[in-house]
Amino acid sequence: MPVNITSIKTASNGAWQGDNPLDYAFPLLIVQTVLILVVSRFLAFCFKPLRQPKVIAEIVGGILLGPSAFGKNKKYLHRIFPAWSAPILESVASIGLLFFLFLVGLELNLSSIRRGSKRAVGIALAGISLPFICGIGIAFVLRKTIDGADKAGYGQFLVFMGVALSITAFPVLARILAELKLLTTQLGEIAMAAAALNDVAAWILLALAVALADGNTGGHKNALVSVWVLLSGAAFVTFMFVIMRPAMKWVARRCAPQQDAVDEAYICLTLAGVLVSGFVTDLIGIHSIFGAFVFGLAIPKGGNFARILIERIEDFVAGLLLPLYFAASGLKTDVAKIRGAEAWGLLALVISTACAGKILGTFAVAMMFMIPVRESLTLGVLMNTKGLVELIVLNIGKEKKVLNDETFAILVLMALFTTFITTPTVMTIYRPARGISTRTHRKKLCDLTTTNDSKDELRILACVHDPRNVPSIIALIESTRSTKNSILKLFVMNLVKLTERSSSIVMAHRVRRNGFPFFNRFRRGECHDRVAEAFQGYSQLGRVMVRPTTAISAMSTMHEDICHVAGDKRITMIILPFHVRWRDEGDGLVENVSQSWREVNQRVLKDAPCSVAVLVDRGFGTETQNPGPNSSVAHRVCIIFFGGPDDREALELGGRIAEHPAVKVTLIRFVEKDGKESKGEMLRLSPAQTQCSDQISQTQCSDQTNSFSTAKMNCEKEKKLDETAVAEFRRKCGGVDYREEVASNVIEGVLTIGKSRDYDLIVVGKGRFPSNMVAEDAELGPIGDILTSSAHGIVSSVLVIQQHAEEAPESKVCSRV
């Protein structure tokens, strides 16, 4: 029964007064929104193992909620999505679409497009022109085959079909590249630059298509109207870049990071500007999203103001409003309209033509630029990504009555299919060397002292995921900067967690300043800028070669990036920040940064192709200025030595630290009661002692239990190696304080050292040996675990070192009373 929409009220009087909330606009909108979000999020969870972008789940969710699936139940369709609610749902969704296109414009940096390589420009042109021509050919077939397709004028139908087949979804492509770990590769850079050019060209063609659609009767007067629409659109773009862009630059300067806070008036006026821009282009005769997109392009990129804008609106727009747009599109998509073998044949023809045009065009041009075959084919598949932007184009075409129901359904399924196959296809045809490097060149610190190559470099990979990691890491690096031995080359890797925000991926990819190729402009952006400035300044003052890079990855695969870089760059030692930080208030409280960072550290320790050091920072390098070679201010460093490969690696690092004139090093060696060092047995905590160490601040442990277990590893060989390492250390570092401690109660002895406040940094070996009887911290080992516990009142920072070993040593466990 037809409903007069003017009679629909906004809110009900409540169920107690006999009103059904679903008969009122606002309660129904709430129910629709919740249902859409639940379905889309559930599908996103289901598609996550397939590594599909979120847009796939949102498109499929919209189709399922529409007449193609759930909507076949007319009672459901008329109750949850009645016809009278469609304008309300679409209006709210259109607001989200308007601001989303503003974000897309804000993401695109025209200056980076101008700096794009010839290869990217050529690939973009090929990725547009050939599919556009194929789209025109498909348009002729569809007009002759599908009933009602010929009602639209030739011009606008041909242009819409050309745009539909030639477009590349820039935000979706960025997400796919990041998921496949291709964002930081040369292939990813070419794909992103070409997609950005493609995106700009597509929106220009879309504006042309909309202008032609408004003059679809073909008369002289209507043709003249289309010309006026295009001229008015050109005038609008000129106004935005000539008048509004300088004005927005002025606003951006007023919102620089040096300012205490951003005036809310600027944010509100900018958001109002998005709406006004959309209204103006709608008034001209071009779709309102074009105005929002151009306004986003006009805002200066890379500043604090753009970051705050994105931060304020993206979660609300992309998380809440945009799924409504996909649902509204799904309600218009009826797969049942594709009936018969002929219609499904047309669908296959459209899909094959779209894929062939985009892939072959890109492949041919990429081969002309001497890009290898596998990479060229991968570029073609990546440029074939459609998704979100494609759906916007199709909805505009249906809104302008250029596309009928059957054509619309065919093109929606084409967009869904081409985007869905991108990730698995790329993973099949292009699997670059990533994760754990296969290079056989693996190093330990001791390798540098035994090599005959005087030009061999000490290569350190320092990982940073928080700006608070920077001072301690710089202080540690400066302390290890030997003035006698090999050259120090520092690789700094900023670890950025991959989020669902495609804009964060795009912004992190595009900005290459201060030597950092990737820059995240959300909350991480400001931090990463400070990281860049700190290490850049240190490279100039400390005379250290610093080479920065960025890893943008999911937490579950972050270790692959770290280990691959370590193998590829022939890293000698990886430095990882511990996942727990101590507050500066002196109250002994700890701050658990993230459990996921702990898992990253554990995976790196397991798979690293070199030695690894975990830095537990309690303010190392923050109390005083970093020591320089000519400085009299000394860091006090203590090396605790029990024996074994990890302790020898710690001793090797201590030898380098001792060569720094501004660092005072003390070596404390734990020996047996008879004065002999452990007889080759590596001291390790037993389960009882581990529990005891956790409770030591409350009650003193009893020494009557087996306080340590030992892992035997060819005792005589290990003893000789330990004796040689200590003797060599004392020979080379004659000025180092050396003393021996009797290991009658190791925990008490270690805690005494830690509580003495005589040292800024304590260096220990991890003591990593396999044993079912040992319950030790997966990252720090038994001694590091004792020194790191927050219950003991230790204020010294701790560096726990694990030496790289090709194979785990065979061991057996024995106990000592």
C-alpha positions in Angstrom: 0.0 0.0 0.0 1.5 3.4 -1.0 2.6 5.6 1.9 2.6 9.4 1.9 6.1 10.2 3.1 5.0 13.6 4.4 2.8 11.7 6.9 5.8 9.8 8.4 6.7 11.1 11.8 10.3 11.2 13.2 9.8 9.5 16.6 7.2 7.3 18.2 5.3 7.7 21.5 6.6 4.4 22.7 5.4 0.8 22.7 3.4 1.4 25.9 1.1 3.8 24.0 0.7 1.2 21.2 3.1 2.7 18.7 5.4 0.4 16.6 8.8 2.1 16.5 9.4 0.6 13.0 6.6 2.8 11.7 8.6 5.9 12.5 11.6 7.3 10.7 14.3 7.7 13.4 13.8 4.4 15.3 13.7 2.5 12.0 16.9 4.2 10.9 18.5 3.0 14.1 17.4 -0.6 13.5 18.7 -0.4 9.9 22.0 1.0 10.9 22.6 -1.6 13.6 21.6 -4.4 11.3 23.9 -3.1 8.5 26.9 -2.8 10.9 26.4 -6.2 12.4 26.2 -7.9 9.0 29.1 -6.0 7.5 31.4 -6.6 10.5 30.5 -10.3 10.7 31.3 -10.7 7.0 34.5 -8.8 7.4 35.5 -11.2 10.2 34.6 -14.2 7.8 36.7 -12.7 4.9 39.7 -11.8 7.1 41.4 -15.2 6.6 41.1 -14.7 2.9 42.9 -11.3 3.3 40.1 -9.5 1.6 39.7 -5.7 2.1 36.8 -4.6 4.3 35.0 -3.1 1.2 34.3 -6.6 0.0 32.4 -7.5 3.2 30.4 -4.2 3.0 29.4 -4.8 -0.7 28.4 -8.4 0.0 26.5 -7.3 3.1 24.6 -4.7 1.2 23.7 -7.3 -1.5 22.6 -9.8 1.1 20.4 -7.3 2.9 18.7 -6.3 -0.4 16.3 -8.1 -2.7 19.0 -10.6 -3.9 18.9 -12.6 -0.6 17.1 -11.6 2.6 14.8 -9.3 0.6 13.2 -12.2 -1.1 11.2 -12.4 2.1 8.8 -9.6 1.4 7.6 -9.3 5.0 11.2 -8.6 6.1 11.8 -6.2 3.2 8.6 -4.2 3.8 9.2 -4.1 7.6 12.9 -3.4 7.9 13.5 -1.6 4.6 10.2 -0.2 3.4 10.1 1.9 0.3 9.3 5.1 2.3 12.6 4.7 4.3 14.8 4.6 1.3 15.2 8.4 0.9 16.0 8.8 4.6 18.6 6.0 4.5 20.1 7.3 1.3 20.3 10.9 2.6 22.2 9.8 5.7 24.4 7.5 3.6 25.1 10.4 1.1 26.4 12.5 3.9 28.9 9.8 4.7 29.8 9.5 1.0 30.3 13.2 0.8 32.8 13.2 3.6 34.5 10.0 2.4 35.2 11.6 -1.0 36.5 14.6 0.9 38.9 12.2 2.7 39.9 10.7 -0.6 40.8 14.1 -2.0 42.7 14.8 1.2 44.7 11.6 0.7 45.7 12.4 -2.9 48.8 14.5 -3.1 48.9 16.3 -6.5 52.6 17.2 -6.0 53.5 13.5 -5.6 51.6 12.7 -8.8 53.5 15.4 -10.6 56.7 13.8 -9.3 55.6 10.4 -10.6 57.9 8.5 -12.8 57.4 8.0 -16.5 56.6 4.4 -15.8 53.8 5.3 -13.5 52.4 7.8 -15.9 52.6 5.4 -18.8 51.0 2.6 -16.8 48.2 4.9 -15.6 47.4 6.1 -19.2 47.4 2.5 -20.5 45.2 1.4 -17.5 42.7 4.1 -18.4 42.6 4.2 -22.2 42.4 0.5 -23.2 39.7 -0.4 -20.6 37.8 2.8 -21.6 37.8 1.7 -25.2 36.8 -1.8 -24.2 34.0 -0.3 -22.1 32.7 1.6 -25.1 32.6 -1.7 -27.1 30.8 -3.4 -24.2 28.3 -0.6 -24.2 27.2 -1.3 -27.7 26.7 -4.9 -26.9 24.7 -4.2 -23.8 22.5 -1.6 -25.5 21.5 -4.2 -28.2 21.1 -7.1 -25.8 19.5 -5.8 -22.5 15.9 -4.6 -22.6 15.7 -0.9 -21.7 19.5 -0.2 -21.9 19.0 1.9 -25.0 16.7 4.4 -23.3 19.7 6.4 -22.2 21.6 8.5 -24.7 24.6 7.1 -26.5 27.0 9.7 -25.2 26.4 9.3 -21.5 26.0 5.6 -21.7 29.3 5.1 -23.5 31.2 7.4 -21.0 29.6 5.7 -18.0 30.6 2.2 -19.3 34.1 3.4 -20.1 34.6 4.9 -16.6 33.1 1.8 -15.0 35.7 -0.5 -16.7 38.7 1.9 -16.5 38.6 3.1 -12.9 41.0 1.8 -10.1 39.9 2.1 -6.5 42.9 4.0 -5.0 42.0 3.5 -1.2 41.2 -0.2 -1.7 44.4 -0.8 -3.7 46.4 0.8 -0.8 44.9 -1.7 1.7 45.6 -4.7 -0.6 49.2 -3.6 -1.1 49.7 -3.2 2.7 48.1 -6.6 3.4 50.4 -8.3 0.8 53.5 -6.4 2.2 54.0 -4.8 -1.2 53.4 -1.2 -0.1 57.1 -0.5 0.5 58.3 -2.2 -2.7 59.1 -0.6 -6.0 56.1 -2.5 -7.4 53.9 -0.9 -4.8 55.2 2.6 -5.4 54.5 2.3 -9.2 51.0 0.9 -8.5 50.1 3.6 -6.0 51.4 6.4 -8.3 49.5 5.0 -11.3 46.3 4.5 -9.2 46.5 8.1 -8.0 46.7 9.3 -11.6 43.9 7.0 -12.6 41.7 8.2 -9.8 42.0 11.9 -10.8 41.3 11.1 -14.4 38.3 8.9 -13.4 36.7 11.7 -11.5 37.2 14.1 -14.4 35.6 11.6 -16.7 32.8 11.1 -14.2 32.1 14.8 -14.1 31.9 14.7 -17.9 29.5 11.7 -17.8 27.2 13.4 -15.3 27.2 16.6 -17.4 26.2 14.6 -20.5 23.6 12.7 -18.5 21.9 16.0 -17.7 21.5 16.6 -21.4 20.3 13.2 -22.4 17.6 14.2 -24.8 20.2 15.3 -27.3 18.7 18.6 -28.5 20.7 21.7 -29.3 19.5 23.3 -26.1 20.4 20.4 -23.9 23.8 20.0 -25.6 24.4 23.7 -24.8 23.4 23.0 -21.1 26.0 20.2 -20.9 28.6 22.7 -22.2 27.6 25.2 -19.5 27.8 22.5 -16.9 31.3 21.6 -17.9 32.4 25.3 -18.0 30.8 25.9 -14.6 32.6 22.9 -13.2 35.9 24.1 -14.6 35.3 27.5 -13.0 34.5 25.8 -9.7 37.8 23.9 -9.8 39.7 27.1 -10.7 38.1 28.9 -7.8 39.0 26.1 -5.4 42.7 26.1 -6.3 43.1 29.9 -6.9 41.1 31.2 -4.0 40.4 28.5 -1.5 43.7 26.7 -1.6 45.7 29.8 -0.4 43.0 30.4 2.2 43.3 26.8 3.5 47.1 27.2 3.6 46.7 30.1 5.9 44.4 28.1 8.1 46.9 25.2 8.1 49.7 27.6 9.2 47.5 28.8 12.1 47.0 25.1 13.1 50.7 24.2 13.0 52.0 21.7 15.6 53.7 24.6 17.4 50.3 25.9 18.4 48.9 24.7 21.7 45.6 23.7 20.2 43.6 23.8 17.0 40.8 26.3 17.1 37.5 24.4 16.7 36.2 27.1 14.5 38.6 26.1 11.8 37.5 22.5 12.0 33.8 23.4 11.9 34.2 25.9 9.0 36.2 23.3 7.0 33.5 20.6 7.5 30.9 23.2 6.5 33.0 23.9 3.5 32.6 20.3 2.5 28.9 20.6 2.5 28.9 23.9 0.7 31.2 22.5 -2.0 28.9 19.6 -2.5 25.9 21.9 -2.7 27.6 24.1 -5.3 28.5 21.3 -7.6 25.0 19.8 -7.3 23.7 23.3 -8.2 25.9 23.3 -11.2 24.6 20.0 -12.4 27.6 17.8 -11.3 27.2 15.3 -8.5 27.8 16.8 -5.0 30.6 14.3 -4.3 32.7 16.0 -7.0 32.7 19.2 -5.0 33.7 17.5 -1.8 36.5 15.7 -3.6 37.9 18.9 -5.1 37.7 20.6 -1.7 39.8 17.8 -0.2 42.4 18.3 -3.0 42.6 22.0 -2.2 43.7 21.4 1.4 47.5 21.4 2.0 48.9 18.0 2.6 51.4 16.9 5.2 50.5 19.3 8.0 48.9 19.1 11.4 45.6 20.5 10.2 45.1 17.7 7.6 46.0 15.1 10.2 43.5 16.5 12.7 40.7 16.6 10.0 41.2 13.0 9.2 41.4 12.0 12.8 38.2 13.8 13.7 36.0 12.4 10.9 37.4 9.2 9.4 36.2 6.7 12.1 32.7 8.1 12.1 32.5 8.3 8.3 34.2 5.0 7.3 33.0 3.0 10.3 29.4 4.1 10.5 28.1 6.1 7.6 29.8 4.4 4.7 28.4 0.9 5.3 25.0 2.6 5.0 25.9 3.6 1.5 26.8 0.0 0.6 23.5 -1.2 2.1 21.6 1.4 0.1 23.4 0.2 -3.0 22.7 -3.4 -2.1 19.0 -2.6 -1.8 19.1 -1.4 -5.5 21.0 -4.5 -6.6 18.8 -7.5 -7.6 20.9 -10.4 -8.8 17.6 -12.0 -9.9 17.4 -9.5 -12.7 20.2 -11.5 -14.4 18.1 -14.2 -15.8 18.9 -16.8 -18.4 22.0 -18.0 -20.1 22.3 -14.8 -22.2 22.3 -12.5 -19.2 24.9 -14.6 -17.4 26.9 -14.8 -20.6 26.9 -11.0 -20.6 28.2 -10.9 -17.0 31.0 -13.2 -18.0 31.7 -11.0 -21.0 31.8 -7.9 -18.9 34.1 -9.5 -16.3 36.5 -10.9 -18.9 36.6 -7.7 -20.9 37.2 -5.6 -17.8 40.0 -7.8 -16.6 41.6 -8.2 -20.1 41.5 -4.5 -20.9 43.0 -3.4 -17.6 45.5 -6.3 -17.1 46.7 -6.5 -20.8 47.0 -2.7 -21.2 49.0 -2.4 -18.0 51.1 -5.5 -18.8 52.0 -4.3 -22.3 53.2 -0.8 -21.1 55.0 -2.3 -18.1 56.9 -4.6 -20.4 57.8 -1.6 -22.6 59.4 0.0 -19.6 61.5 -3.2 -19.1 59.7 -4.3 -16.0 60.0 -8.1 -15.5 57.2 -10.3 -16.7 56.0 -11.4 -13.3 56.0 -7.9 -11.9 54.2 -6.5 -15.0 51.5 -9.1 -14.7 51.1 -8.3 -11.0 50.8 -4.6 -11.8 48.0 -5.4 -14.2 46.1 -7.4 -11.6 46.6 -4.7 -9.0 45.3 -1.9 -11.3 42.2 -4.1 -11.9 41.0 -3.4 -8.3 37.6 -1.8 -8.4 35.5 -1.9 -5.2 34.3 1.3 -3.5 34.9 4.0 -6.2 33.4 1.7 -8.8 30.2 1.4 -6.8 30.0 5.1 -6.4 30.2 5.5 -10.2 27.5 2.8 -10.7 25.1 4.4 -8.2 25.4 7.8 -9.9 24.7 6.1 -13.2 21.6 4.5 -11.8 20.5 7.7 -10.1 20.9 9.5 -13.5 18.9 6.7 -15.1 21.8 5.9 -17.4 22.0 2.3 -16.1 18.9 0.1 -15.7 18.5 -2.6 -13.0 20.0 -5.5 -15.0 23.0 -3.4 -16.2 23.5 -2.1 -12.7 23.5 -5.6 -11.2 25.9 -6.9 -13.8 28.4 -4.1 -13.2 28.1 -4.5 -9.4 29.0 -8.2 -9.6 31.8 -7.3 -12.0 33.3 -4.8 -9.4 32.9 -7.4 -6.6 34.6 -10.2 -8.6 37.5 -8.1 -9.9 38.3 -6.9 -6.4 37.8 -10.3 -4.8 40.3 -12.0 -7.0 43.0 -9.4 -6.7 44.6 -10.6 -3.4 44.7 -14.4 -4.2 45.8 -13.8 -7.8 48.7 -11.5 -6.7 49.7 -14.0 -4.0 49.8 -16.8 -6.6 51.7 -15.0 -9.4 54.0 -12.8 -7.3 55.6 -14.0 -4.2 58.6 -11.7 -3.4 61.3 -12.8 -1.1 59.9 -11.6 2.3 59.7 -12.8 5.8 62.8 -14.6 7.0 65.6 -13.9 4.5 67.2 -16.8 2.8 70.6 -15.2 2.7 73.2 -17.3 4.3 75.3 -14.4 5.7 74.5 -14.5 9.3 76.6 -12.6 12.0 77.3 -12.4 15.6 79.2 -9.7 17.4 82.1 -12.1 17.9 82.4 -12.6 14.1 83.6 -9.0 13.8 86.5 -9.5 16.1 87.6 -12.8 14.4 87.3 -11.5 10.8 90.4 -10.3 9.0 88.6 -7.6 7.1 89.5 -4.3 8.7 86.6 -2.6 6.9 83.9 -4.8 8.3 81.0 -2.9 9.7 79.0 -3.2 12.9 75.5 -3.1 11.5 72.7 -2.6 14.1 69.0 -2.6 13.4 67.1 -0.5 16.0 63.4 -1.0 16.1 61.1 1.8 17.3 57.4 1.8 17.9 57.1 4.7 20.3 58.9 8.0 20.5 59.7 7.2 24.1 62.0 4.5 22.9 64.3 7.0 21.1 66.4 8.5 23.9 67.5 5.1 25.4 68.2 3.6 22.0 70.3 6.6 20.9 72.2 6.5 24.2 72.8 2.7 23.8 74.0 3.1 20.2 76.3 6.0 21.1 77.7 3.9 24.0 78.5 1.0 21.5 80.1 3.4 19.0 83.6 2.1 19.2 86.4 4.5 18.3 88.8 1.6 17.5 87.0 -1.2 15.7 84.7 -1.5 12.8 82.4 1.3 11.4 79.0 1.5 12.9 76.1 1.6 10.6 72.7 2.1 12.2 69.4 1.0 10.5 66.4 2.4 12.2 63.0 0.7 11.5 59.9 2.5 12.6 57.2 -0.1 13.4 53.8 1.1 12.4 50.8 -1.1 13.1 48.6 -1.7 10.1 45.0 -0.5 10.8 41.8 -0.7 8.8 42.1 2.9 7.8 43.2 3.0 4.2 44.0 6.6 4.5 46.6 5.9 7.2 48.3 3.5 4.8 48.2 5.9 1.9 49.6 8.8 4.0 52.3 6.6 5.5 53.3 5.6 2.0 53.4 8.9 0.2 55.4 11.2 2.4 59.2 10.7 2.1 60.9 13.3 4.3 64.0 13.4 6.5 65.1 10.2 4.9 62.0 8.3 6.1 60.1 6.9 3.1 56.9 6.3 5.0 55.1 8.7 7.3 51.8 8.0 9.2 49.9 11.2 9.7 47.5 10.1 12.5 48.5 9.9 16.1 51.5 8.0 15.0 52.4 10.6 12.5 53.5 13.2 15.0 55.5 10.6 16.9 57.2 9.3 13.8 58.2 12.9 12.9 59.9 13.3 16.3 61.6 9.9 15.8 62.9 11.1 12.4 64.2 14.4 13.8 65.9 12.7 16.7 67.8 10.1 14.6 68.6 12.7 11.9 70.2 15.0 14.5 72.1 12.0 16.0 73.5 11.0 12.6 74.9 14.5 12.2 76.3 14.9 15.7 77.3 11.4 16.4 79.1 10.7 13.0 77.1 7.5 12.6 75.7 6.4 9.3 71.9 6.2 9.8 69.6 4.6 7.3 65.9 4.7 8.3 63.0 2.7 7.0 59.4 1.9 8.0 57.6 -1.4 8.5 53.8 -1.1 8.1 52.4 -4.4 8.9 49.9 -6.4 10.9 51.2 -7.3 14.3 51.1 -11.0 13.4 53.6 -10.5 10.6 55.6 -7.6 11.9 58.5 -9.9 12.8 58.8 -11.0 9.1 59.7 -7.4 8.1 62.3 -7.1 10.9 63.9 -10.5 10.2 63.9 -9.9 6.4 65.6 -6.5 6.8 68.1 -8.0 9.2 69.1 -10.7 6.7 69.0 -8.5 3.7 71.2 -5.8 5.3 73.5 -8.3 7.0 72.6 -7.0 10.4 74.9 -8.0 13.3 72.4 -7.2 16.1 68.7 -6.3 16.4 67.7 -4.0 19.2 64.1 -4.4 20.4 62.3 -2.2 23.0 60.7 -4.2 25.8 56.9 -4.1 25.8 56.8 -2.8 29.4 57.7 0.8 30.3 58.5 2.2 33.7 56.9 5.5 34.6 59.0 8.5 35.4 57.2 9.5 38.6 59.4 7.2 40.7 56.4 5.2 42.0 57.6 2.0 40.6 54.5 1.5 38.5 54.8 0.0 35.0 52.9 0.6 31.9 52.2 -2.4 29.6 52.5 -0.8 26.1 50.8 -3.7 24.4 50.8 -7.5 24.7 51.0 -7.7 20.9 54.4 -6.0 20.9 55.6 -8.7 23.3 54.5 -11.3 20.8 56.4 -9.5 18.1 59.6 -9.6 20.2 59.1 -13.3 20.9 58.8 -14.1 17.2 61.9 -12.0 16.4 63.9 -13.8 19.0 62.8 -17.1 17.5 63.4 -16.4 13.9 66.1 -13.7 13.8 69.1 -14.3 11.5 71.5 -12.6 13.9 71.9 -11.7 17.6 69.1 -9.9 19.3 69.1 -7.5 22.2 66.0 -6.6 24.2 66.2 -3.2 25.9 64.3 -2.7 29.1 64.3 1.0 29.5 64.1 2.7 32.9 65.3 6.1 31.7 68.7 5.2 30.2 69.9 8.2 28.3 67.3 10.6 29.7 69.0 11.8 32.9 71.9 13.4 31.2 72.8 14.3 27.7 74.1 11.5 25.5 77.8 11.0 26.1 80.1 12.0 23.3 83.6 10.9 22.6 85.0 14.0 24.2 82.6 14.2 27.1 83.5 13.6 30.7 80.0 12.5 31.7 80.0 8.7 32.0 77.3 6.1 31.7 77.9 3.3 34.2 77.4 -0.1 32.6 77.6 -3.4 34.4 78.1 -6.8 32.6 76.9 -9.8 34.5 78.7 -13.0 33.3 77.7 -16.6 34.1 78.9 -18.3 30.9 77.5 -19.6 27.7 77.0 -18.2 24.2 74.5 -15.5 25.2 76.8 -14.3 28.0 79.8 -14.3 25.7 77.9 -12.2 23.2 77.0 -9.8 26.0 80.7 -9.7 26.9 81.6 -8.9 23.3 79.2 -6.0 23.3 80.6 -4.9 26.7 84.0 -4.8 25.1 82.8 -2.3 22.5 81.1 -0.2 25.2 84.3 -0.2 27.2 86.2 1.4 24.4 84.0 4.5 24.6 85.8 7.1 26.7 82.7 8.4 28.3 81.4 5.1 29.6 82.6 3.2 32.7 82.2 -0.5 32.5 82.2 -3.1 35.3 82.4 -6.8 34.7 80.9 -9.1 37.4 81.5 -12.8 37.0 79.6 -15.4 39.0 81.7 -18.4 40.0 81.3 -21.5 42.1 82.2 -21.6 45.7 85.5 -23.2 44.9 86.3 -20.2 42.6 85.7 -22.1 39.4 83.2 -20.8 36.9 80.2 -23.2 36.8 82.1 -26.1 35.2 80.6 -25.3 31.9 77.1 -25.5 33.2 74.8 -22.6 32.4 72.8 -21.4 35.4 69.1 -21.3 34.9 66.0 -20.8 37.0 63.9 -23.7 38.0 60.1 -23.4 38.4 60.3 -23.1 42.1 63.0 -20.4 41.9 61.1 -18.5 39.3 58.0 -18.4 41.5 60.3 -17.4 44.3 61.8 -14.5 42.3 58.3 -13.1 41.7 57.6 -13.1 45.4 60.9 -12.0 46.7 59.8 -8.5 47.6 57.3 -9.9 50.0 59.1 -12.8 51.6 62.6 -14.0 51.4 63.2 -17.2 49.5 64.5 -20.3 51.1 67.7 -21.7 49.8 66.8 -25.3 50.6 65.2 -25.9 47.2 67.0 -26.3 43.9 67.6 -22.7 43.1 68.9 -23.2 39.6 68.9 -25.9 37.0 71.7 -26.1 34.5 71.8 -27.1 30.9 75.0 -28.9 29.9 76.4 -28.1 26.5 79.7 -29.9 26.2 81.1 -28.6 29.4 84.8 -28.6 28.6 84.3 -26.8 25.3 82.0 -24.2 26.9 84.4 -23.6 29.8 87.3 -23.0 27.4 85.3 -20.6 25.3 84.2 -18.7 28.5 87.7 -18.5 29.8 89.1 -17.3 26.5 86.3 -14.7 26.2 86.9 -13.3 29.7 90.7 -13.3 29.3 90.5 -11.5 25.9 88.1 -9.0 27.4 90.4 -8.2 30.3 93.4 -8.0 27.9 91.7 -5.5 25.6 89.9 -3.5 28.2 92.5 -3.1 30.9 90.7 -0.2 32.6 87.5 -2.1 33.3 86.6 -2.9 36.8 86.5 -6.7 37.3 85.3 -8.7 40.2 84.0 -12.2 40.9 81.0 -13.1 43.0 80.5 -16.5 44.6 77.3 -18.0 43.3 76.0 -19.3 46.6 72.7 -17.4 46.1 72.5 -16.2 42.5 69.2 -14.4 42.8 70.3 -12.5 45.9 73.6 -11.6 44.2 71.9 -10.3 41.1 69.3 -8.3 43.0 72.0 -6.7 45.1 73.7 -5.5 41.9 70.4 -4.2 40.5 69.4 -2.5 43.7 72.7 -0.8 44.3 71.9 2.1 42.0 75.6 2.0 40.9 74.8 1.3 37.3 72.7 3.0 34.6 72.6 -0.1 32.4 73.0 -3.8 33.2 73.9 -6.1 30.3 73.2 -9.8 30.7 72.9 -12.8 28.4 69.5 -14.5 28.0 70.7 -18.0 28.9 68.6 -19.7 26.2 68.7 -23.4 26.4 65.8 -25.9 25.8 64.5 -27.6 28.9 61.1 -28.8 30.0 62.0 -28.1 33.7 62.7 -24.4 33.2 60.0 -21.8 33.5 61.6 -18.6 32.2 60.4 -15.5 30.5 60.3 -16.0 26.7 62.1 -12.8 26.0 64.5 -12.1 28.9 65.7 -15.4 30.3 66.0 -16.0 34.1 68.5 -13.2 35.0 66.8 -10.6 32.8 63.5 -11.7 34.3 64.8 -11.0 37.8 66.2 -7.6 36.9 63.0 -6.6 35.1 60.5 -7.5 37.7 58.7 -4.4 39.0 58.6 -5.9 42.6 62.3 -5.5 43.3 62.8 -1.8 43.2 65.5 -1.9 40.5 66.0 1.4 38.7 68.8 0.4 36.3 67.9 -0.3 32.6 68.6 -3.8 31.4 69.9 -5.1 28.1 69.2 -8.8 27.5 71.2 -10.3 24.7 70.6 -13.5 22.7 73.4 -14.7 20.5 72.4 -16.1 17.1 72.8 -19.9 16.8 72.5 -21.8 13.6 71.1 -24.8 15.5 69.8 -25.1 19.1 72.4 -27.0 21.2 71.7 -30.3 22.6 71.3 -30.1 26.3 70.5 -32.1 29.4 69.3 -30.7 32.7 70.9 -31.3 36.0 70.2 -29.6 39.3 72.3 -27.9 42.0 71.5 -27.4 45.6 
